[in-house]
Amino acid sequence: MFIIFNHEKLEARINEMYGDMVAFGKLLGMTKQRINSRLKGATEFTATEIEKAADLLKIDPVEIHKYFFEPKVIRR
């Protein structure tokens, strides 16, 4: 089974705290394109990226799943 994750909450948090992907990406050490690739599900976030992003975005460790692992609901 292939699960697609919904990163809308994560994207909103990035925009709220940093204004855009470029500013956030500089701190995370990633390009805007690489972040967008992760957010759109083309590639996956690594554990290290998740840990660093959660720290930068002040996401409580018990809340990480809500930002990175929320399954996307696909209606057919």
C-alpha positions as CSV (number, residue, x, y, z in Angstrom):
1,M,0.0,0.0,0.0
2,F,1.2,3.5,-0.9
3,I,0.4,6.3,1.6
4,I,0.4,9.9,0.6
5,F,1.0,12.4,3.4
6,N,-0.8,15.7,3.8
7,H,1.7,18.4,4.5
8,E,-0.8,21.4,4.4
9,K,-0.4,22.0,8.1
10,L,3.4,21.9,7.8
11,E,3.4,24.3,4.8
12,A,1.1,26.7,6.8
13,R,3.5,26.6,9.8
14,I,6.5,27.4,7.5
15,N,4.7,30.4,5.9
16,E,3.4,31.6,9.3
17,M,6.9,31.5,10.9
18,Y,9.2,32.3,8.0
19,G,7.1,33.9,5.4
20,D,8.2,31.6,2.6
21,M,10.1,28.4,1.7
22,V,13.3,30.3,0.7
23,A,13.9,31.8,4.2
24,F,13.0,28.5,5.9
25,G,15.1,26.5,3.4
26,K,18.2,28.5,4.1
27,L,18.0,27.6,7.8
28,L,17.2,24.0,7.0
29,G,20.0,23.8,4.5
30,M,17.6,22.9,1.6
31,T,16.5,24.7,-1.6
32,K,13.0,25.8,-2.2
33,Q,12.7,23.1,-4.9
34,R,13.9,20.4,-2.5
35,I,11.4,21.4,0.2
36,N,8.6,21.5,-2.4
37,S,9.5,18.1,-3.6
38,R,9.1,16.8,0.0
39,L,5.8,18.7,0.6
40,K,4.3,17.4,-2.6
41,G,5.3,13.8,-1.8
42,A,7.7,13.3,-4.8
43,T,10.5,12.5,-2.2
44,E,10.3,11.8,1.5
45,F,11.6,13.8,4.4
46,T,14.6,12.1,6.2
47,A,14.5,11.7,9.9
48,T,17.3,14.3,10.2
49,E,15.3,16.8,8.1
50,I,12.2,16.2,10.2
51,E,14.1,16.7,13.5
52,K,15.7,19.9,12.3
53,A,12.5,21.3,10.8
54,A,10.5,20.5,13.9
55,D,13.1,22.4,15.9
56,L,13.1,25.4,13.6
57,L,9.3,25.4,13.5
58,K,8.9,24.9,17.3
59,I,6.9,21.8,16.8
60,D,6.6,19.7,20.0
61,P,7.9,16.2,19.4
62,V,4.6,14.6,20.3
63,E,3.0,16.7,17.6
64,I,5.4,15.8,14.7
65,H,3.0,13.2,13.3
66,K,0.4,15.9,12.7
67,Y,2.7,17.8,10.5
68,F,4.7,15.1,8.7
69,F,2.6,11.9,8.8
70,E,-1.0,12.8,8.5
71,P,-2.4,10.6,5.7
72,K,-4.0,12.4,2.8
73,V,-7.6,11.5,2.2
74,I,-8.2,10.7,-1.4
75,R,-11.8,10.6,-2.5
76,R,-12.7,8.5,-5.5
